[in-house]
Each structure stands twice: as structure tokens, then as C-alpha cells.
Amino acid sequence: MFEMRKKNEKLKIVLKESCDISEVEDFLKEIRKKVEGKKVKEIEIFLSEVDTLDTSFFQVLLSLKRSGYKLVFPEGKGVLEEVETLYGITI
């Protein structure tokens, strides 16, 4: 589950519970609606409510970073750090 809100040049994403492949398609569609053709420069990602984050969500976050968006984790990275360690890639 997730919530997204765009304000000016910032997109706020709150991820909840389990972030797995069953939700990644909807997640990606929503991100595209919020950023394509818009002036989003920074994406705040809140992970404090996430129990698990699988490779599919990790790939989306990595893709956002490599596309030039500044990713900020105001509450820390939480479970994301485990996936970063597993792949040896820091977002």
C-alpha cells in the first residue's frame, strides 16, 4: 500500500506494510502520473510503516534515482537498508 501527494516540485510517498511485486505495477503507474511532464525534482519517501520491501520496489526506487530525482528519506531507510546491503547498491 502507498499514498502519494505532489506539492510544487516535491512528491511525497508514504509506503505501508508490504511493498512487493503484487503492488509494484500500480505504484509505478501512480508515480508516472505524478511526475511525467511535471516539474518534480525531489521525492520524499517514508518507510517507517514498511515491513518488507522486495526487489521490484527496490528497482523502481533505483530507477527514480538514476533518472535524476533527488530521493530523500526523512524517517530513515529502515528495511531498504537490508536490500541495499543484499545488492551492494546504495540509493
C-alpha positions as CSV (number, residue, x, y, z in Angstrom):
1,M,0.0,0.0,0.0
2,F,1.1,3.5,-0.6
3,E,-0.1,7.2,-0.6
4,M,1.3,9.9,-2.8
5,R,0.9,13.7,-2.8
6,K,2.6,16.2,-5.1
7,K,3.2,19.8,-3.9
8,N,5.1,22.1,-6.1
9,E,8.4,20.4,-7.1
10,K,8.2,17.7,-4.4
11,L,6.4,14.4,-4.4
12,K,5.7,12.7,-1.0
13,I,5.4,8.9,-1.0
14,V,4.3,7.1,2.1
15,L,4.9,3.3,1.8
16,K,3.0,1.0,4.1
17,E,3.2,-2.6,5.2
18,S,4.4,-5.0,2.4
19,C,5.9,-3.5,-0.7
20,D,6.1,-6.4,-3.1
21,I,5.6,-7.3,-6.7
22,S,1.8,-7.6,-6.4
23,E,1.6,-3.8,-5.9
24,V,4.5,-2.5,-8.0
25,E,2.6,-2.1,-11.2
26,D,0.0,0.2,-9.5
27,F,2.9,2.0,-7.7
28,L,4.7,2.7,-10.9
29,K,1.6,3.9,-12.7
30,E,0.9,6.3,-9.9
31,I,4.4,7.7,-9.9
32,R,4.3,8.2,-13.7
33,K,1.0,10.1,-13.4
34,K,2.6,12.4,-10.7
35,V,6.0,13.1,-12.4
36,E,5.7,12.8,-16.1
37,G,5.5,16.2,-17.7
38,K,5.6,17.9,-14.3
39,K,8.4,19.7,-12.6
40,V,9.1,17.2,-9.8
41,K,12.7,17.4,-8.6
42,E,12.6,15.8,-5.2
43,I,10.8,12.7,-3.9
44,E,10.4,12.2,-0.2
45,I,9.9,8.6,0.7
46,F,8.6,7.5,4.1
47,L,9.3,3.9,5.0
48,S,8.6,3.7,8.8
49,E,5.5,1.6,8.3
50,V,7.1,-0.9,5.8
51,D,7.6,-4.5,7.0
52,T,9.0,-5.9,3.7
53,L,10.4,-4.3,0.5
54,D,11.2,-6.7,-2.3
55,T,13.4,-6.4,-5.4
56,S,10.7,-5.0,-7.6
57,F,10.2,-1.9,-5.3
58,F,14.0,-1.6,-4.9
59,Q,14.3,-1.4,-8.7
60,V,11.7,1.3,-9.0
61,L,13.5,3.4,-6.4
62,L,16.8,2.8,-8.0
63,S,15.4,3.8,-11.4
64,L,14.0,7.0,-9.9
65,K,17.4,7.9,-8.5
66,R,19.1,7.2,-11.8
67,S,16.6,9.3,-13.6
68,G,17.8,12.3,-11.8
69,Y,15.3,12.7,-9.0
70,K,16.6,13.6,-5.6
71,L,15.4,10.9,-3.2
72,V,15.0,11.9,0.5
73,F,14.2,9.5,3.4
74,P,13.0,11.8,6.2
75,E,12.4,8.9,8.6
76,G,15.5,6.9,7.6
77,K,15.7,4.0,5.2
78,G,14.5,1.2,7.5
79,V,14.0,-2.1,5.6
80,L,15.5,-0.5,2.5
81,E,19.0,-0.7,4.1
82,E,18.7,-4.5,4.2
83,V,18.0,-4.7,0.4
84,E,20.8,-2.2,-0.3
85,T,23.2,-4.4,1.7
86,L,22.0,-7.5,-0.2
87,Y,22.7,-6.0,-3.6
88,G,25.7,-3.8,-2.6
89,I,23.9,-0.8,-4.0
90,T,23.0,2.4,-2.1
91,I,20.1,4.5,-3.1
